[in-house]
Amino acid sequence: MNNDNSRTGYETSRRRRRIARRTTAAAAAMVLAALGVAPAVAQQPTAGQPSAQQHTARRPSAQQPTGTPDSHSAHGRGTLLSITPVVDLDRADVARFLASGGMDTATVRHGLRGYRLTYRTVTPQGAPTTATGLLALPKGGPHRLDLVSDTHGTMAHRDYAPSVGEDFGRFAPYLHASAGRAVAAPDYLGLGKGPGRHPYMDTKSSVTASLDMLRAARTAARRLDRPLTGDVYAGGFSQGGQVAMALGKALGDGADRHFRLRALAPVSGPYDIEHAETPALFDGRVNDTSAVFYMSYYLTAQSRLHPLYKDPSEAFRKPYADIVDGLFDAEHTEEEIIPALPATLKELLTDDYYRLLQHPSGGLLDAARAQDGNCAWKPDVPVRLYSSSGDTDVPIANARHCAADLAARGVDAPVVDQGRVDHNTTYMKSGPEIVRWFDKVAARR
């Protein structure tokens, strides 16, 4: 795709995100955080949100530290540290928010309450740390709730994470909670209120953070008097689609006896970096702006985990070698990052690294293979893979390769093609379909 088209695609995507962030979510004129708003503004409580003090008055124990028998491993993985109320919406509020993104609201049955959970987990190196995530609970529905694990897509700024910003990452949690299920939406490491930097596209640590979020959610739901059944429906979008597949495998392998995987429905995941996503960077299937953004984020994050280069100047041309790592510190927005980078990968990368990326070896190949292969297993639950032929961020070849891996193991996982729509719209079309499918799977239980 030429540069003019990729810039146009980016502007369209940005406008969609701004629409989502401008949406009012309550009759009380709830103000949403917009792209480009300073992080301090994005963190202000909205008109529809109860304060932490109000919540404590209603449920005195909710924010107390919780060293419970639910902790896992020597580091107490999954131990719930605190619950902070962040949103309280009625049914009409939820419907307005979802409709702002062009989403079908027919499955909205309830209002919801949302809470930021802070919990213990581990770094990619296995050291103890903390992370945060959003727990969304329906107002109404059954007392004991099935749980949806929703893993979000690429985010550069920490305040766009589900537990902090009323942003694109809230669409899926609100959609599923309003349909009558609890939702655990991890922020991942280094996003939300978690410390450090986000290890972008490190699937292993995203899975540990997501699994530990499920554990924290189990404790929190019990304390909030909405206990969980133990049944888990896993979904995720973009980066989170990859995480959902890997988390599904972990749950299917018995990672936690409290949780039973019931269905898998990831959307537009980069399941095959080596053979699908990376080649698409060079043949026009991924637009130039997204290619530069994703690859800059990926290389700087993965260089802290794999030997990709000794100095950024080996991979990035001047002046980008001096600034690119700092741009992805979780404190810069896309609107700040993208204008600071060039228009194409050819302008971003050195000649040697541009060639290496097309024929990866060494640390670069190891990094890709560490994320790939999460479809190479045999789920014993139904699986659907959602994507679109119009997606120029994560081409549909990723889903087709994933389906082929599953088929080789005797699993029929249909690829649902949403047609000639862009990356974000792929989820907006898929989300309500996934809710209805989860309903059908649950009814057969």
C-alpha positions in Angstrom: 0.0 0.0 0.0 1.4 3.4 -0.8 2.0 6.0 1.8 -0.9 8.2 1.0 -3.3 5.3 1.4 -1.7 4.1 4.6 -1.9 7.7 6.1 -5.6 7.8 5.0 -6.2 4.5 6.7 -4.5 5.7 9.9 -6.6 8.9 9.9 -9.8 6.9 9.5 -8.8 4.5 12.3 -7.9 7.5 14.5 -11.2 9.1 13.9 -13.0 5.9 14.9 -11.0 5.8 18.1 -11.8 9.5 18.8 -15.5 8.8 18.3 -15.3 6.0 20.8 -13.5 8.2 23.3 -15.9 11.1 22.9 -18.9 8.9 23.5 -21.1 9.8 26.5 -21.8 6.7 28.6 -24.5 8.1 30.9 -27.4 10.4 31.0 -25.3 12.3 33.5 -23.0 13.4 30.6 -20.1 11.1 31.3 -16.9 12.6 29.8 -14.6 10.1 28.2 -10.8 10.4 27.7 -9.8 11.4 24.2 -6.7 10.6 22.3 -4.2 13.3 22.9 -5.6 14.3 26.3 -3.0 14.4 29.0 -2.8 11.3 31.1 -3.8 13.2 34.3 -7.1 14.1 32.6 -7.7 10.6 31.4 -7.5 9.3 35.0 -10.1 11.7 36.5 -13.3 9.9 37.7 -16.3 10.3 35.4 -19.7 11.4 36.4 -21.1 7.9 36.2 -18.4 6.4 38.5 -18.7 5.8 42.2 -15.8 7.0 44.3 -13.6 4.6 46.1 -14.9 6.1 49.4 -18.5 5.5 48.3 -17.7 1.9 47.5 -15.9 1.3 50.7 -18.9 2.6 52.6 -21.1 0.0 50.9 -18.7 -2.9 51.1 -16.2 -2.3 53.8 -13.9 -5.2 53.0 -13.6 -4.7 49.3 -10.3 -2.7 49.3 -8.6 -4.6 52.0 -5.5 -6.6 51.1 -6.4 -10.2 50.5 -3.8 -12.8 51.2 -6.1 -15.7 50.6 -5.7 -19.4 49.9 -6.2 -18.6 46.2 -2.6 -17.4 45.9 -0.3 -19.4 43.6 3.4 -20.2 43.6 6.2 -18.7 45.8 5.3 -15.2 44.6 1.6 -15.5 45.5 0.6 -15.2 41.9 -3.0 -14.1 41.5 -3.3 -12.8 45.0 -5.7 -9.9 45.1 -4.3 -6.7 46.6 -7.1 -4.2 46.1 -10.4 -3.5 44.4 -11.1 0.1 43.2 -14.5 1.0 41.7 -14.1 2.7 38.3 -17.5 2.7 36.6 -21.2 2.2 37.3 -23.5 2.2 34.2 -27.1 1.4 33.7 -28.3 -0.6 30.6 -29.0 2.5 28.5 -25.5 3.9 29.3 -23.9 0.7 28.1 -25.9 0.7 24.9 -25.0 4.3 24.2 -21.3 3.5 24.6 -21.3 0.5 22.4 -23.4 2.2 19.8 -20.9 5.0 19.6 -18.5 2.5 18.0 -21.1 1.3 15.5 -21.7 -1.9 17.5 -25.0 -3.9 17.5 -26.5 -3.4 21.0 -29.2 -6.1 20.8 -27.3 -8.3 23.3 -27.2 -5.6 26.0 -29.4 -6.9 28.8 -28.0 -5.3 31.9 -26.1 -2.4 33.3 -22.7 -3.0 34.9 -20.2 -2.1 37.5 -16.5 -2.1 36.9 -13.6 -2.4 39.3 -9.8 -2.1 38.9 -8.1 -5.1 40.5 -4.5 -4.9 41.6 -2.9 -8.3 42.0 0.4 -10.1 42.2 2.0 -11.7 39.2 5.5 -12.2 37.7 7.8 -10.5 35.1 9.0 -12.2 32.0 12.0 -13.3 34.0 9.8 -14.7 36.8 10.4 -12.0 39.4 7.5 -10.8 41.5 5.6 -7.8 40.4 2.0 -6.4 40.3 -0.5 -5.8 37.5 -3.9 -4.4 37.2 -7.0 -5.3 35.2 -10.7 -4.5 34.9 -13.4 -6.8 36.4 -16.8 -6.0 35.0 -19.9 -7.4 36.6 -23.5 -7.2 35.3 -26.2 -5.6 37.3 -28.6 -8.5 37.3 -28.5 -11.9 35.8 -27.6 -15.1 37.7 -26.0 -14.8 41.1 -23.1 -17.1 40.2 -21.5 -15.9 37.0 -19.7 -17.5 34.1 -16.5 -15.6 33.3 -15.2 -14.1 30.0 -11.5 -13.6 29.7 -11.0 -10.6 27.4 -7.4 -9.8 26.3 -7.0 -6.4 24.6 -5.1 -5.3 21.6 -2.0 -3.1 21.1 -1.8 -0.1 23.3 1.2 2.2 23.7 0.0 4.5 26.5 -0.6 2.9 29.9 -3.8 5.0 30.5 -5.6 3.4 27.6 -5.7 0.0 29.4 -9.1 -1.3 30.3 -8.9 -0.6 34.0 -8.0 3.0 33.5 -9.3 4.6 30.3 -12.8 4.5 28.9 -11.4 3.6 25.5 -11.5 0.9 22.8 -10.4 -1.6 25.4 -13.7 -1.2 27.2 -15.9 -2.2 24.3 -15.5 -6.0 24.8 -15.8 -6.0 28.6 -18.9 -3.8 28.5 -20.4 -6.0 25.7 -19.9 -9.3 27.6 -20.8 -8.0 31.1 -24.0 -6.4 29.8 -25.0 -9.8 28.3 -24.8 -11.3 31.8 -21.3 -12.6 32.3 -18.4 -11.5 34.5 -15.4 -10.2 32.5 -11.8 -10.3 33.5 -9.8 -7.9 31.3 -6.1 -7.7 32.2 -4.1 -4.6 31.5 -1.0 -6.8 31.0 2.4 -6.0 32.5 3.5 -2.3 32.4 0.1 -0.9 31.4 -2.7 0.4 33.5 -1.4 1.0 37.0 1.3 -1.8 36.8 5.0 -0.8 37.2 7.7 -0.9 34.5 7.4 -1.1 30.8 5.1 -3.3 28.7 6.9 -6.4 27.2 4.9 -6.0 24.0 4.1 -9.2 22.2 5.7 -11.4 24.8 3.0 -13.9 24.8 4.3 -15.9 27.7 4.2 -13.0 30.2 0.8 -11.8 28.9 -0.6 -15.3 29.6 0.8 -15.3 33.1 -0.7 -11.8 33.8 -4.0 -13.0 32.2 -4.2 -16.2 34.2 -3.3 -14.4 37.4 -6.1 -11.8 36.6 -8.5 -14.7 36.4 -7.4 -15.8 39.9 -7.7 -12.2 41.3 -11.1 -11.9 39.6 -12.3 -15.1 41.3 -11.4 -13.7 44.7 -12.9 -10.2 44.0 -16.1 -11.6 42.6 -16.6 -13.7 45.8 -16.0 -10.6 47.9 -18.4 -8.6 45.8 -21.0 -11.4 46.4 -21.1 -12.4 42.7 -19.2 -15.7 42.8 -17.9 -17.3 39.6 -19.0 -20.7 38.3 -15.5 -21.6 37.1 -16.6 -21.7 33.4 -14.4 -19.5 31.2 -15.1 -18.2 27.7 -11.9 -16.8 26.2 -11.7 -14.1 23.7 -9.4 -11.2 22.7 -8.6 -8.8 19.9 -5.4 -8.3 17.9 -2.5 -8.7 20.3 -5.1 -10.1 22.6 -6.2 -12.7 20.1 -2.8 -14.2 20.2 -2.9 -14.1 24.0 -6.4 -15.7 24.1 -5.2 -18.7 22.1 -2.2 -19.2 24.4 -4.3 -18.7 27.5 -6.8 -21.2 26.2 -4.0 -23.7 25.8 -2.9 -23.1 29.4 -6.4 -23.5 30.7 -6.9 -26.6 28.6 -3.7 -28.0 30.0 -5.1 -27.6 33.5 -3.2 -24.4 34.6 -5.7 -23.8 37.3 -8.2 -26.3 38.7 -10.7 -23.6 39.5 -11.3 -22.8 35.8 -12.8 -24.8 33.0 -12.4 -23.5 29.4 -15.7 -23.7 27.6 -15.1 -21.8 24.3 -12.5 -19.8 22.4 -13.3 -16.9 20.1 -10.2 -14.7 19.4 -10.4 -11.9 16.8 -7.7 -10.8 14.4 -4.8 -12.3 16.3 -1.2 -12.3 14.9 -0.9 -16.0 15.3 1.9 -16.5 12.8 4.5 -13.7 13.0 7.1 -15.7 11.0 5.0 -16.8 8.1 2.0 -14.5 7.9 2.4 -11.2 9.7 6.1 -10.4 8.9 5.8 -11.2 5.2 2.7 -9.0 5.0 4.8 -6.0 6.1 6.6 -6.2 2.7 3.9 -7.0 0.2 1.3 -4.4 1.0 -1.1 -6.4 3.1 -0.1 -4.4 6.1 -0.4 -0.6 5.6 2.8 1.4 6.0 1.8 3.4 9.0 0.8 0.3 11.0 3.9 -1.5 9.8 6.2 1.2 11.2 4.3 1.6 14.4 4.0 -2.2 15.2 7.6 -3.0 14.2 9.1 -0.2 16.2 7.1 -1.3 19.3 7.9 -4.9 18.7 11.7 -4.5 18.2 12.2 -2.2 21.1 10.2 -4.4 23.5 11.6 -7.7 22.3 15.2 -6.3 22.4 14.9 -6.4 26.2 14.0 -10.1 26.0 16.0 -11.4 23.0 19.4 -10.5 21.5 18.0 -8.5 18.5 20.8 -6.0 18.5 23.5 -4.6 20.7 22.7 -1.0 19.9 19.6 0.5 18.4 21.7 2.0 15.5 22.2 -1.6 14.2 18.4 -1.8 13.5 17.2 1.8 13.2 18.4 4.7 11.0 19.4 8.0 12.4 17.7 10.0 13.9 15.2 7.2 14.9 17.9 5.1 16.6 18.2 7.8 19.3 14.5 8.3 20.0 12.5 5.1 19.2 13.0 3.3 22.5 11.9 6.3 24.5 8.7 6.7 22.4 7.5 3.3 23.7 7.8 4.1 27.4 4.0 3.7 28.0 3.8 7.5 28.5 3.5 8.5 24.8 0.2 8.3 22.8 -0.1 7.1 19.2 -0.6 10.8 18.2 2.8 11.5 19.6 4.6 8.4 18.4 3.5 8.1 14.8 4.5 11.7 13.7 7.9 11.1 15.3 8.5 8.1 13.1 9.0 7.9 9.3 6.4 6.8 6.8 7.9 3.4 5.8 9.9 0.6 7.1 12.6 1.3 4.5 13.1 4.7 6.0 13.0 3.4 9.6 15.4 0.5 9.4 19.0 0.2 8.3 19.5 -1.7 5.0 21.0 -4.7 6.8 18.1 -4.9 9.3 15.5 -4.4 6.6 16.9 -7.5 4.8 17.2 -9.4 8.1 13.5 -8.8 8.8 12.6 -10.3 5.5 14.8 -13.4 6.2 15.0 -13.5 10.0 17.6 -15.5 11.8 19.3 -15.5 15.2 17.5 -13.5 17.9 15.0 -12.1 15.6 13.8 -15.5 14.5 13.9 -16.8 18.1 11.7 -13.8 19.2 9.1 -14.6 16.5 9.0 -18.3 17.2 8.6 -17.6 20.9 5.3 -16.0 20.1 4.2 -18.4 17.4 2.8 -21.9 17.7 -0.1 -21.1 20.0 -2.6 -22.7 17.5 -0.6 -26.0 17.4 -2.7 -27.9 20.0 -6.0 -29.7 20.3 -8.7 -27.8 22.2 -11.5 -30.0 23.5 -13.9 -27.0 23.3 -15.4 -25.2 20.3 -13.2 -22.6 18.6 -14.1 -19.8 16.2 -11.5 -17.5 14.6 -12.8 -14.0 13.6 -11.0 -11.9 11.1 -11.6 -9.8 8.0 -10.2 -9.8 4.4 -10.0 -6.0 4.6 -7.8 -5.9 7.7 -4.5 -4.2 6.9 -3.1 -4.4 10.4 -3.4 -8.2 11.0 -4.1 -9.9 7.7 -6.5 -12.7 7.5 -3.7 -15.1 6.6 -2.9 -15.2 10.4 -6.4 -16.7 11.1 -6.2 -19.1 8.2 -2.8 -20.4 9.3 -4.1 -20.8 12.8 -7.1 -22.8 11.5 -4.8 -25.0 9.5 -2.7 -25.7 12.6 -5.9 -26.7 14.5 -7.2 -28.7 11.5 -3.9 -30.8 11.4 -4.8 -31.9 15.0 -8.4 -32.7 14.1 -10.1 -29.5 15.3 -12.5 -27.7 13.0 -12.2 -24.0 13.8 -14.1 -21.9 11.2 -12.6 -18.6 10.1 -15.4 -16.0 10.2 -14.5 -13.3 7.6 -16.2 -10.0 8.3 -15.4 -8.7 4.8 -13.8 -5.5 3.5 -13.6 -3.7 6.9 -10.7 -2.3 8.8 -9.0 -3.7 11.9 -11.1 -2.1 14.6 -14.3 -2.6 12.7 -13.5 -6.3 12.5 -14.0 -6.4 16.3 -17.0 -4.2 16.4 -18.8 -6.5 14.0 -17.5 -9.7 15.6 -18.2 -8.9 19.3 -22.0 -9.2 19.3 -21.7 -12.4 17.2 -19.3 -13.8 19.8 -21.8 -13.0 22.6 -24.6 -14.9 20.8 -22.2 -17.8 20.1 -21.2 -18.0 23.8 -24.9 -18.0 24.7 -25.4 -21.0 22.4 -22.4 -22.9 23.8 -23.6 -22.2 27.4 -27.1 -23.4 26.6 -25.6 -26.8 25.5 -23.8 -27.3 28.8 
